[in-house]
Amino acid sequence: MEVLKDVSFRVAPVSRRDAEEMVREIRAWPLLAAYRGSEPADEGAIVEALLRVSRLSCDFPELQELDINPLLVLPKGKGIRAIDCRMTVAEAP
């Protein structure tokens, strides 16, 4: 939640433990974990997305920037949806 300055950073490649910690250390975590009787969000899908983006950044060093915003997190077991995505790739020499 960048607009709220509620972010977490790691250096790629991130481990599963890193990704899990990233999700749980943001201040908005209680909203994802089930707030006032709401269904918990699909934390596993968020972790998996973090792992895949980390791997993507390592496998393709020409990837300079990746912005996924917003990322819609569905209830547990339902996954996530990237609503908009922008990628910047280095030009070939």
Biopython code that builds the backbone (N, CA, C, O; Angstrom):
import numpy as np
from Bio.PDB.StructureBuilder import StructureBuilder

atoms = [
    (1, "MET", "N", (0.844, -1.170, 0.000)),
    (1, "MET", "CA", (0.000, 0.000, 0.000)),
    (1, "MET", "C", (0.893, 1.238, 0.000)),
    (1, "MET", "O", (1.051, 1.944, 0.996)),
    (2, "GLU", "N", (1.455, 1.449, -1.162)),
    (2, "GLU", "CA", (2.437, 2.514, -1.321)),
    (2, "GLU", "C", (1.875, 3.887, -0.987)),
    (2, "GLU", "O", (2.575, 4.715, -0.404)),
    (3, "VAL", "N", (0.623, 4.140, -1.347)),
    (3, "VAL", "CA", (0.026, 5.440, -1.082)),
    (3, "VAL", "C", (0.001, 5.737, 0.422)),
    (3, "VAL", "O", (0.045, 6.897, 0.830)),
    (4, "LEU", "N", (-0.070, 4.702, 1.225)),
    (4, "LEU", "CA", (-0.080, 4.862, 2.674)),
    (4, "LEU", "C", (1.321, 4.734, 3.268)),
    (4, "LEU", "O", (1.485, 4.727, 4.488)),
    (5, "LYS", "N", (2.328, 4.634, 2.402)),
    (5, "LYS", "CA", (3.722, 4.436, 2.832)),
    (5, "LYS", "C", (3.830, 3.188, 3.707)),
    (5, "LYS", "O", (4.598, 3.148, 4.668)),
    (6, "ASP", "N", (3.053, 2.184, 3.357)),
    (6, "ASP", "CA", (3.019, 0.910, 4.059)),
    (6, "ASP", "C", (3.629, -0.127, 3.124)),
    (6, "ASP", "O", (2.911, -0.864, 2.448)),
    (7, "VAL", "N", (4.959, -0.181, 3.090)),
    (7, "VAL", "CA", (5.673, -1.025, 2.135)),
    (7, "VAL", "C", (6.697, -1.897, 2.851)),
    (7, "VAL", "O", (7.047, -1.660, 4.008)),
    (8, "SER", "N", (7.161, -2.902, 2.136)),
    (8, "SER", "CA", (8.188, -3.798, 2.646)),
    (8, "SER", "C", (9.138, -4.104, 1.498)),
    (8, "SER", "O", (8.699, -4.293, 0.364)),
    (9, "PHE", "N", (10.428, -4.154, 1.780)),
    (9, "PHE", "CA", (11.428, -4.385, 0.741)),
    (9, "PHE", "C", (12.337, -5.547, 1.114)),
    (9, "PHE", "O", (12.598, -5.797, 2.291)),
    (10, "ARG", "N", (12.815, -6.250, 0.097)),
    (10, "ARG", "CA", (13.858, -7.258, 0.213)),
    (10, "ARG", "C", (14.678, -7.206, -1.077)),
    (10, "ARG", "O", (14.225, -6.687, -2.098)),
    (11, "VAL", "N", (15.875, -7.747, -1.009)),
    (11, "VAL", "CA", (16.720, -7.877, -2.192)),
    (11, "VAL", "C", (16.430, -9.240, -2.815)),
    (11, "VAL", "O", (16.396, -10.253, -2.117)),
    (12, "ALA", "N", (16.222, -9.260, -4.126)),
    (12, "ALA", "CA", (15.940, -10.509, -4.840)),
    (12, "ALA", "C", (17.213, -11.326, -4.976)),
    (12, "ALA", "O", (18.300, -10.760, -5.103)),
    (13, "PRO", "N", (17.097, -12.624, -4.953)),
    (13, "PRO", "CA", (15.862, -13.399, -4.874)),
    (13, "PRO", "C", (15.379, -13.523, -3.426)),
    (13, "PRO", "O", (16.174, -13.671, -2.498)),
    (14, "VAL", "N", (14.071, -13.458, -3.262)),
    (14, "VAL", "CA", (13.511, -13.603, -1.925)),
    (14, "VAL", "C", (13.157, -15.067, -1.683)),
    (14, "VAL", "O", (12.796, -15.795, -2.607)),
    (15, "SER", "N", (13.266, -15.473, -0.448)),
    (15, "SER", "CA", (12.876, -16.831, -0.056)),
    (15, "SER", "C", (11.392, -16.823, 0.305)),
    (15, "SER", "O", (10.781, -15.764, 0.445)),
    (16, "ARG", "N", (10.835, -18.000, 0.450)),
    (16, "ARG", "CA", (9.433, -18.099, 0.882)),
    (16, "ARG", "C", (9.272, -17.425, 2.245)),
    (16, "ARG", "O", (8.286, -16.726, 2.481)),
    (17, "ARG", "N", (10.221, -17.629, 3.125)),
    (17, "ARG", "CA", (10.152, -17.002, 4.451)),
    (17, "ARG", "C", (10.164, -15.476, 4.318)),
    (17, "ARG", "O", (9.388, -14.787, 4.981)),
    (18, "ASP", "N", (11.049, -14.947, 3.457)),
    (18, "ASP", "CA", (11.086, -13.496, 3.207)),
    (18, "ASP", "C", (9.721, -12.997, 2.746)),
    (18, "ASP", "O", (9.203, -12.007, 3.263)),
    (19, "ALA", "N", (9.146, -13.695, 1.766)),
    (19, "ALA", "CA", (7.859, -13.273, 1.202)),
    (19, "ALA", "C", (6.759, -13.291, 2.260)),
    (19, "ALA", "O", (5.939, -12.375, 2.327)),
    (20, "GLU", "N", (6.744, -14.330, 3.081)),
    (20, "GLU", "CA", (5.744, -14.409, 4.148)),
    (20, "GLU", "C", (5.923, -13.268, 5.140)),
    (20, "GLU", "O", (4.945, -12.665, 5.582)),
    (21, "GLU", "N", (7.165, -12.973, 5.488)),
    (21, "GLU", "CA", (7.436, -11.864, 6.408)),
    (21, "GLU", "C", (7.026, -10.537, 5.800)),
    (21, "GLU", "O", (6.491, -9.673, 6.494)),
    (22, "MET", "N", (7.271, -10.369, 4.508)),
    (22, "MET", "CA", (6.906, -9.123, 3.829)),
    (22, "MET", "C", (5.408, -8.861, 3.947)),
    (22, "MET", "O", (4.981, -7.742, 4.233)),
    (23, "VAL", "N", (4.622, -9.901, 3.725)),
    (23, "VAL", "CA", (3.167, -9.753, 3.792)),
    (23, "VAL", "C", (2.734, -9.401, 5.210)),
    (23, "VAL", "O", (1.883, -8.533, 5.403)),
    (24, "ARG", "N", (3.308, -10.062, 6.186)),
    (24, "ARG", "CA", (2.859, -9.897, 7.566)),
    (24, "ARG", "C", (3.414, -8.675, 8.274)),
    (24, "ARG", "O", (2.905, -8.295, 9.329)),
    (25, "GLU", "N", (4.452, -8.047, 7.718)),
    (25, "GLU", "CA", (5.022, -6.892, 8.414)),
    (25, "GLU", "C", (4.402, -5.558, 8.013)),
    (25, "GLU", "O", (4.695, -4.533, 8.627)),
    (26, "ILE", "N", (3.557, -5.560, 7.001)),
    (26, "ILE", "CA", (2.904, -4.285, 6.656)),
    (26, "ILE", "C", (1.810, -3.981, 7.678)),
    (26, "ILE", "O", (1.213, -4.886, 8.261)),
    (27, "ARG", "N", (1.567, -2.710, 7.877)),
    (27, "ARG", "CA", (0.554, -2.297, 8.864)),
    (27, "ARG", "C", (-0.857, -2.714, 8.455)),
    (27, "ARG", "O", (-1.734, -2.855, 9.307)),
    (28, "ALA", "N", (-1.078, -2.912, 7.163)),
    (28, "ALA", "CA", (-2.401, -3.299, 6.671)),
    (28, "ALA", "C", (-2.665, -4.798, 6.827)),
    (28, "ALA", "O", (-3.732, -5.275, 6.441)),
    (29, "TRP", "N", (-1.715, -5.542, 7.384)),
    (29, "TRP", "CA", (-1.878, -6.984, 7.538)),
    (29, "TRP", "C", (-3.202, -7.372, 8.198)),
    (29, "TRP", "O", (-3.835, -8.317, 7.727)),
    (30, "PRO", "N", (-3.657, -6.705, 9.253)),
    (30, "PRO", "CA", (-4.936, -7.115, 9.857)),
    (30, "PRO", "C", (-6.108, -7.091, 8.872)),
    (30, "PRO", "O", (-7.051, -7.869, 9.016)),
    (31, "LEU", "N", (-6.056, -6.215, 7.882)),
    (31, "LEU", "CA", (-7.135, -6.178, 6.884)),
    (31, "LEU", "C", (-7.113, -7.423, 6.000)),
    (31, "LEU", "O", (-8.157, -7.866, 5.520)),
    (32, "LEU", "N", (-5.936, -7.979, 5.789)),
    (32, "LEU", "CA", (-5.814, -9.184, 4.965)),
    (32, "LEU", "C", (-6.132, -10.447, 5.765)),
    (32, "LEU", "O", (-6.596, -11.446, 5.215)),
    (33, "ALA", "N", (-5.877, -10.386, 7.060)),
    (33, "ALA", "CA", (-5.991, -11.572, 7.905)),
    (33, "ALA", "C", (-7.412, -11.890, 8.356)),
    (33, "ALA", "O", (-7.617, -12.926, 8.989)),
    (34, "ALA", "N", (-8.356, -11.090, 8.076)),
    (34, "ALA", "CA", (-9.766, -11.248, 8.451)),
    (34, "ALA", "C", (-10.095, -10.173, 9.466)),
    (34, "ALA", "O", (-9.767, -10.292, 10.647)),
    (35, "TYR", "N", (-10.729, -9.150, 9.006)),
    (35, "TYR", "CA", (-11.039, -7.982, 9.816)),
    (35, "TYR", "C", (-12.527, -7.947, 10.106)),
    (35, "TYR", "O", (-13.349, -7.963, 9.190)),
    (36, "ARG", "N", (-12.863, -7.899, 11.370)),
    (36, "ARG", "CA", (-14.271, -7.796, 11.806)),
    (36, "ARG", "C", (-15.179, -8.808, 11.120)),
    (36, "ARG", "O", (-16.253, -8.464, 10.626)),
    (37, "GLY", "N", (-14.740, -10.039, 11.096)),
    (37, "GLY", "CA", (-15.570, -11.101, 10.560)),
    (37, "GLY", "C", (-15.493, -11.304, 9.060)),
    (37, "GLY", "O", (-16.162, -12.189, 8.526)),
    (38, "SER", "N", (-14.693, -10.504, 8.365)),
    (38, "SER", "CA", (-14.559, -10.703, 6.921)),
    (38, "SER", "C", (-13.720, -11.949, 6.652)),
    (38, "SER", "O", (-12.983, -12.417, 7.521)),
    (39, "GLU", "N", (-13.844, -12.473, 5.445)),
    (39, "GLU", "CA", (-13.048, -13.632, 5.057)),
    (39, "GLU", "C", (-11.582, -13.240, 4.952)),
    (39, "GLU", "O", (-11.274, -12.146, 4.477)),
    (40, "PRO", "N", (-10.664, -14.111, 5.385)),
    (40, "PRO", "CA", (-9.253, -13.789, 5.215)),
    (40, "PRO", "C", (-8.871, -13.780, 3.741)),
    (40, "PRO", "O", (-9.439, -14.516, 2.934)),
    (41, "ALA", "N", (-7.905, -12.940, 3.406)),
    (41, "ALA", "CA", (-7.419, -12.849, 2.029)),
    (41, "ALA", "C", (-6.529, -14.057, 1.726)),
    (41, "ALA", "O", (-6.093, -14.767, 2.632)),
    (42, "ASP", "N", (-6.275, -14.269, 0.458)),
    (42, "ASP", "CA", (-5.456, -15.386, 0.009)),
    (42, "ASP", "C", (-3.976, -15.040, 0.169)),
    (42, "ASP", "O", (-3.297, -14.681, -0.793)),
    (43, "GLU", "N", (-3.495, -15.157, 1.407)),
    (43, "GLU", "CA", (-2.098, -14.838, 1.706)),
    (43, "GLU", "C", (-1.140, -15.700, 0.892)),
    (43, "GLU", "O", (-0.105, -15.213, 0.438)),
    (44, "GLY", "N", (-1.470, -16.958, 0.706)),
    (44, "GLY", "CA", (-0.615, -17.855, -0.074)),
    (44, "GLY", "C", (-0.417, -17.366, -1.494)),
    (44, "GLY", "O", (0.672, -17.500, -2.052)),
    (45, "ALA", "N", (-1.457, -16.802, -2.085)),
    (45, "ALA", "CA", (-1.352, -16.281, -3.452)),
    (45, "ALA", "C", (-0.469, -15.033, -3.499)),
    (45, "ALA", "O", (0.254, -14.819, -4.472)),
    (46, "ILE", "N", (-0.527, -14.217, -2.455)),
    (46, "ILE", "CA", (0.339, -13.037, -2.390)),
    (46, "ILE", "C", (1.797, -13.481, -2.287)),
    (46, "ILE", "O", (2.665, -12.962, -2.989)),
    (47, "VAL", "N", (2.052, -14.440, -1.410)),
    (47, "VAL", "CA", (3.415, -14.965, -1.234)),
    (47, "VAL", "C", (3.918, -15.547, -2.549)),
    (47, "VAL", "O", (5.052, -15.283, -2.951)),
    (48, "GLU", "N", (3.099, -16.324, -3.210)),
    (48, "GLU", "CA", (3.498, -16.928, -4.493)),
    (48, "GLU", "C", (3.806, -15.853, -5.529)),
    (48, "GLU", "O", (4.765, -15.988, -6.289)),
    (49, "ALA", "N", (3.016, -14.798, -5.569)),
    (49, "ALA", "CA", (3.270, -13.699, -6.512)),
    (49, "ALA", "C", (4.600, -13.021, -6.211)),
    (49, "ALA", "O", (5.359, -12.709, -7.129)),
    (50, "LEU", "N", (4.888, -12.790, -4.936)),
    (50, "LEU", "CA", (6.165, -12.183, -4.563)),
    (50, "LEU", "C", (7.332, -13.071, -4.999)),
    (50, "LEU", "O", (8.334, -12.571, -5.510)),
    (51, "LEU", "N", (7.206, -14.378, -4.800)),
    (51, "LEU", "CA", (8.257, -15.309, -5.211)),
    (51, "LEU", "C", (8.449, -15.310, -6.722)),
    (51, "LEU", "O", (9.581, -15.348, -7.203)),
    (52, "ARG", "N", (7.367, -15.268, -7.463)),
    (52, "ARG", "CA", (7.461, -15.285, -8.932)),
    (52, "ARG", "C", (8.032, -13.982, -9.488)),
    (52, "ARG", "O", (8.815, -14.002, -10.437)),
    (53, "VAL", "N", (7.644, -12.860, -8.905)),
    (53, "VAL", "CA", (8.199, -11.576, -9.361)),
    (53, "VAL", "C", (9.689, -11.515, -9.029)),
    (53, "VAL", "O", (10.489, -11.020, -9.823)),
    (54, "SER", "N", (10.049, -12.013, -7.870)),
    (54, "SER", "CA", (11.457, -12.068, -7.494)),
    (54, "SER", "C", (12.246, -12.906, -8.495)),
    (54, "SER", "O", (13.310, -12.491, -8.956)),
    (55, "ARG", "N", (11.731, -14.075, -8.828)),
    (55, "ARG", "CA", (12.398, -14.962, -9.795)),
    (55, "ARG", "C", (12.468, -14.303, -11.170)),
    (55, "ARG", "O", (13.489, -14.396, -11.851)),
    (56, "LEU", "N", (11.395, -13.643, -11.577)),
    (56, "LEU", "CA", (11.358, -12.944, -12.867)),
    (56, "LEU", "C", (12.465, -11.899, -12.937)),
    (56, "LEU", "O", (13.151, -11.773, -13.951)),
    (57, "SER", "N", (12.632, -11.152, -11.850)),
    (57, "SER", "CA", (13.648, -10.098, -11.832)),
    (57, "SER", "C", (15.059, -10.680, -11.898)),
    (57, "SER", "O", (15.964, -10.047, -12.442)),
    (58, "CYS", "N", (15.251, -11.868, -11.354)),
    (58, "CYS", "CA", (16.564, -12.514, -11.417)),
    (58, "CYS", "C", (16.816, -13.154, -12.784)),
    (58, "CYS", "O", (17.935, -13.115, -13.297)),
    (59, "ASP", "N", (15.790, -13.733, -13.358)),
    (59, "ASP", "CA", (15.930, -14.417, -14.651)),
    (59, "ASP", "C", (16.061, -13.450, -15.821)),
    (59, "ASP", "O", (16.643, -13.799, -16.848)),
    (60, "PHE", "N", (15.530, -12.245, -15.678)),
    (60, "PHE", "CA", (15.547, -11.255, -16.753)),
    (60, "PHE", "C", (16.116, -9.939, -16.236)),
    (60, "PHE", "O", (15.357, -9.029, -15.902)),
    (61, "PRO", "N", (17.442, -9.825, -16.165)),
    (61, "PRO", "CA", (18.064, -8.607, -15.629)),
    (61, "PRO", "C", (17.747, -7.353, -16.442)),
    (61, "PRO", "O", (17.922, -6.240, -15.946)),
    (62, "GLU", "N", (17.289, -7.515, -17.666)),
    (62, "GLU", "CA", (16.898, -6.353, -18.465)),
    (62, "GLU", "C", (15.589, -5.730, -17.978)),
    (62, "GLU", "O", (15.235, -4.627, -18.394)),
    (63, "LEU", "N", (14.881, -6.425, -17.109)),
    (63, "LEU", "CA", (13.663, -5.878, -16.504)),
    (63, "LEU", "C", (14.077, -4.784, -15.521)),
    (63, "LEU", "O", (14.701, -5.065, -14.498)),
    (64, "GLN", "N", (13.734, -3.563, -15.830)),
    (64, "GLN", "CA", (14.140, -2.430, -14.998)),
    (64, "GLN", "C", (13.086, -2.036, -13.980)),
    (64, "GLN", "O", (13.411, -1.586, -12.881)),
    (65, "GLU", "N", (11.833, -2.203, -14.344)),
    (65, "GLU", "CA", (10.750, -1.759, -13.459)),
    (65, "GLU", "C", (9.509, -2.600, -13.736)),
    (65, "GLU", "O", (9.218, -2.936, -14.884)),
    (66, "LEU", "N", (8.783, -2.935, -12.677)),
    (66, "LEU", "CA", (7.520, -3.649, -12.787)),
    (66, "LEU", "C", (6.565, -3.046, -11.778)),
    (66, "LEU", "O", (6.839, -3.042, -10.578)),
    (67, "ASP", "N", (5.453, -2.539, -12.261)),
    (67, "ASP", "CA", (4.457, -1.916, -11.397)),
    (67, "ASP", "C", (3.140, -2.658, -11.592)),
    (67, "ASP", "O", (2.561, -2.629, -12.678)),
    (68, "ILE", "N", (2.672, -3.314, -10.553)),
    (68, "ILE", "CA", (1.376, -4.002, -10.568)),
    (68, "ILE", "C", (0.489, -3.239, -9.606)),
    (68, "ILE", "O", (0.674, -3.304, -8.390)),
    (69, "ASN", "N", (-0.466, -2.523, -10.149)),
    (69, "ASN", "CA", (-1.262, -1.641, -9.310)),
    (69, "ASN", "C", (-2.589, -1.309, -9.986)),
    (69, "ASN", "O", (-2.604, -0.663, -11.033)),
    (70, "PRO", "N", (-3.675, -1.734, -9.410)),
    (70, "PRO", "CA", (-3.793, -2.451, -8.149)),
    (70, "PRO", "C", (-3.681, -3.965, -8.340)),
    (70, "PRO", "O", (-3.846, -4.495, -9.439)),
    (71, "LEU", "N", (-3.398, -4.623, -7.247)),
    (71, "LEU", "CA", (-3.409, -6.073, -7.173)),
    (71, "LEU", "C", (-4.596, -6.439, -6.291)),
    (71, "LEU", "O", (-4.613, -6.132, -5.099)),
    (72, "LEU", "N", (-5.564, -7.081, -6.872)),
    (72, "LEU", "CA", (-6.774, -7.456, -6.142)),
    (72, "LEU", "C", (-6.543, -8.809, -5.462)),
    (72, "LEU", "O", (-6.258, -9.804, -6.129)),
    (73, "VAL", "N", (-6.665, -8.837, -4.156)),
    (73, "VAL", "CA", (-6.473, -10.066, -3.392)),
    (73, "VAL", "C", (-7.847, -10.620, -3.042)),
    (73, "VAL", "O", (-8.642, -9.968, -2.367)),
    (74, "LEU", "N", (-8.106, -11.808, -3.503)),
    (74, "LEU", "CA", (-9.399, -12.458, -3.289)),
    (74, "LEU", "C", (-9.377, -13.258, -1.980)),
    (74, "LEU", "O", (-8.324, -13.405, -1.360)),
    (75, "PRO", "N", (-10.531, -13.770, -1.565)),
    (75, "PRO", "CA", (-10.573, -14.576, -0.342)),
    (75, "PRO", "C", (-9.678, -15.819, -0.446)),
    (75, "PRO", "O", (-9.354, -16.281, -1.539)),
    (76, "LYS", "N", (-9.299, -16.332, 0.698)),
    (76, "LYS", "CA", (-8.399, -17.482, 0.787)),
    (76, "LYS", "C", (-8.820, -18.594, -0.178)),
    (76, "LYS", "O", (-9.979, -19.008, -0.207)),
    (77, "GLY", "N", (-7.853, -19.063, -0.965)),
    (77, "GLY", "CA", (-8.106, -20.124, -1.933)),
    (77, "GLY", "C", (-8.580, -19.649, -3.284)),
    (77, "GLY", "O", (-8.707, -20.454, -4.206)),
    (78, "LYS", "N", (-8.849, -18.343, -3.432)),
    (78, "LYS", "CA", (-9.383, -17.805, -4.689)),
    (78, "LYS", "C", (-8.331, -17.075, -5.524)),
    (78, "LYS", "O", (-8.589, -16.746, -6.682)),
    (79, "GLY", "N", (-7.140, -16.815, -4.952)),
    (79, "GLY", "CA", (-6.059, -16.210, -5.725)),
    (79, "GLY", "C", (-6.025, -14.693, -5.681)),
    (79, "GLY", "O", (-6.595, -14.049, -4.800)),
    (80, "ILE", "N", (-5.339, -14.161, -6.663)),
    (80, "ILE", "CA", (-5.179, -12.714, -6.821)),
    (80, "ILE", "C", (-5.391, -12.357, -8.279)),
    (80, "ILE", "O", (-5.360, -13.226, -9.150)),
    (81, "ARG", "N", (-5.607, -11.073, -8.545)),
    (81, "ARG", "CA", (-5.772, -10.582, -9.916)),
    (81, "ARG", "C", (-4.995, -9.288, -10.059)),
    (81, "ARG", "O", (-5.165, -8.358, -9.271)),
    (82, "ALA", "N", (-4.146, -9.235, -11.067)),
    (82, "ALA", "CA", (-3.449, -7.997, -11.394)),
    (82, "ALA", "C", (-4.386, -7.189, -12.286)),
    (82, "ALA", "O", (-4.684, -7.599, -13.408)),
    (83, "ILE", "N", (-4.842, -6.064, -11.798)),
    (83, "ILE", "CA", (-5.787, -5.243, -12.545)),
    (83, "ILE", "C", (-5.064, -4.415, -13.601)),
    (83, "ILE", "O", (-5.569, -4.242, -14.710)),
    (84, "ASP", "N", (-3.893, -3.908, -13.261)),
    (84, "ASP", "CA", (-3.098, -3.126, -14.210)),
    (84, "ASP", "C", (-1.630, -3.427, -13.945)),
    (84, "ASP", "O", (-1.219, -3.622, -12.801)),
    (85, "CYS", "N", (-0.856, -3.462, -15.007)),
    (85, "CYS", "CA", (0.564, -3.772, -14.880)),
    (85, "CYS", "C", (1.342, -2.976, -15.918)),
    (85, "CYS", "O", (0.916, -2.831, -17.064)),
    (86, "ARG", "N", (2.499, -2.461, -15.490)),
    (86, "ARG", "CA", (3.380, -1.735, -16.402)),
    (86, "ARG", "C", (4.793, -2.237, -16.173)),
    (86, "ARG", "O", (5.242, -2.372, -15.035)),
    (87, "MET", "N", (5.499, -2.517, -17.285)),
    (87, "MET", "CA", (6.834, -3.060, -17.202)),
    (87, "MET", "C", (7.766, -2.213, -18.066)),
    (87, "MET", "O", (7.411, -1.821, -19.178)),
    (88, "THR", "N", (8.959, -1.934, -17.546)),
    (88, "THR", "CA", (9.987, -1.232, -18.304)),
    (88, "THR", "C", (11.150, -2.176, -18.495)),
    (88, "THR", "O", (11.672, -2.741, -17.534)),
    (89, "VAL", "N", (11.555, -2.346, -19.750)),
    (89, "VAL", "CA", (12.652, -3.258, -20.103)),
    (89, "VAL", "C", (13.753, -2.444, -20.765)),
    (89, "VAL", "O", (13.481, -1.546, -21.560)),
    (90, "ALA", "N", (14.999, -2.765, -20.430)),
    (90, "ALA", "CA", (16.154, -2.069, -21.011)),
    (90, "ALA", "C", (16.207, -2.318, -22.513)),
    (90, "ALA", "O", (15.913, -3.418, -22.982)),
    (91, "GLU", "N", (16.581, -1.299, -23.252)),
    (91, "GLU", "CA", (16.729, -1.447, -24.697)),
    (91, "GLU", "C", (17.966, -2.255, -25.001)),
    (91, "GLU", "O", (18.955, -2.193, -24.270)),
    (92, "ALA", "N", (17.914, -3.017, -26.085)),
    (92, "ALA", "CA", (19.073, -3.803, -26.511)),
    (92, "ALA", "C", (20.201, -2.859, -26.923)),
    (92, "ALA", "O", (19.947, -1.818, -27.529)),
    (93, "PRO", "N", (21.459, -3.221, -26.595)),
    (93, "PRO", "CA", (22.583, -2.335, -26.945)),
    (93, "PRO", "C", (22.797, -2.212, -28.440)),
    (93, "PRO", "O", (23.703, -1.503, -28.878)),
]
sb = StructureBuilder()
sb.init_structure("model")
sb.init_model(0)
sb.init_chain("A")
sb.init_seg("    ")
for serial, (resi, resn, name, xyz) in enumerate(atoms, 1):
    if name == "N":
        sb.init_residue(resn, " ", resi, " ")
    sb.init_atom(name, np.array(xyz, "f"), 0.0, 1.0, " ", f" {name:<3s}", serial, name[0])
structure = sb.get_structure()
